[in-house]
Amino acid sequence: MGLKELFFGRKKTSGDYAKDRLKLLLVSDRANCSPDVMEQIKNEIIQVISKYVEIDASGLDIQITQTESEGGNGKVPAIYANIPIKELKANNTKK
Amino acid sequence: MSEVIVITSGKGGVGKTTTTANVGTGLAKLNKKVVLIDTDIGLRNLDVVMGLENRIVYNLVDVVEGNCRYKQALIKDKRYPNLFLLPSAQTRDKTSVSPEQMKKLVDELKEEFDYILLDCPAGIEQGFKNAISAADRALVVTTPEVSAIRDADRIIGLLEANEIKKINLIVNRIRMDMVKRGDMMSIEDVVEILAIDLIGAVPDDENIVVSTNQGEPLVGDNSLPGKAYLNICKRIMGEDVPYLDLSSDGFFKKLSKIFKKSN
């Protein structure tokens, strides 16, 4: 939004810290797991996928977010992972 | 068509009771028949904020226990003919009332009133469960502070889990001078984080303390909070009211466009 661009490059204010902290905090509150566990989940997902494909780490995006539940009765936490693949590994025989 | 609105927050001290008193009084000023119910059993405060503390004879617990009819417990506000208060009990606790009893009472009241406002206690235990059991919609009150917003988020989750679909946000005690300096999150920040529709923002104002001191809700007067509360009442009634410019120099006028969502 316009105002933010105006102030781009200035020091982070306490309000900015509050906002950033809250966003992280609410995601883990809603998913009912701590930020450390989330880090672990992320790293292990990367490890497993890397066994079969080569990942483009620069385009990697894994987050815990919210999505509509199957029954359509509210939002549930969900892991969203966008993992760009460079190429399949040569010794991959699994389907 | 009667509407039952619970005013809740999770966090204590953010302005639920003040909001209930002002929104209730405002709706009555706009000629609606309104009953305010203090569901904070054991720590009642709606009576004192309304200036009606000397008129209590019976209370909510008396009504659900059958010691009196609800009409005997309702206090009619002498300032507004359509405004009534059902006070809470000071010497009991939240286990004295069940969600089923609340629902039964509210169903009876629906026959008589346009709006039933339930002032919810802080927390997420029995008091909260009682208050939300009978509600059609919720107003979640928060201040632009980390702990209040975190608790509000939890409350929103619980409201949604309890099938209350219409949930609106009131951002209370906003200080535009601090927002300008970056030392307070803006209304827009709070709305973005909590992701529910805003219904109003009320500035922090000394006049609120004065109004509570005197037991006179200030809704509808010339102060900024007075106007803000009245606008909230109008939006509750379905009117599309533009948001007030809460800063003293019009700096944030452009932000009002961002709040013109579906409202």
Interface residues (C-beta under 8 A of the other chain):
Chain A: M1 G2 L3 F7 T13 S14 G15 D16 A18 K19 R21 L22 K23 L25 L26 D29 R30 N73 G74 K75
Chain B: E145 V146 I149 R150 D153 R154 G157 E160 A161 E163 M178 V179 R181 G182 D183 M184 M185 S186 E188 D189 I193 K254 I258
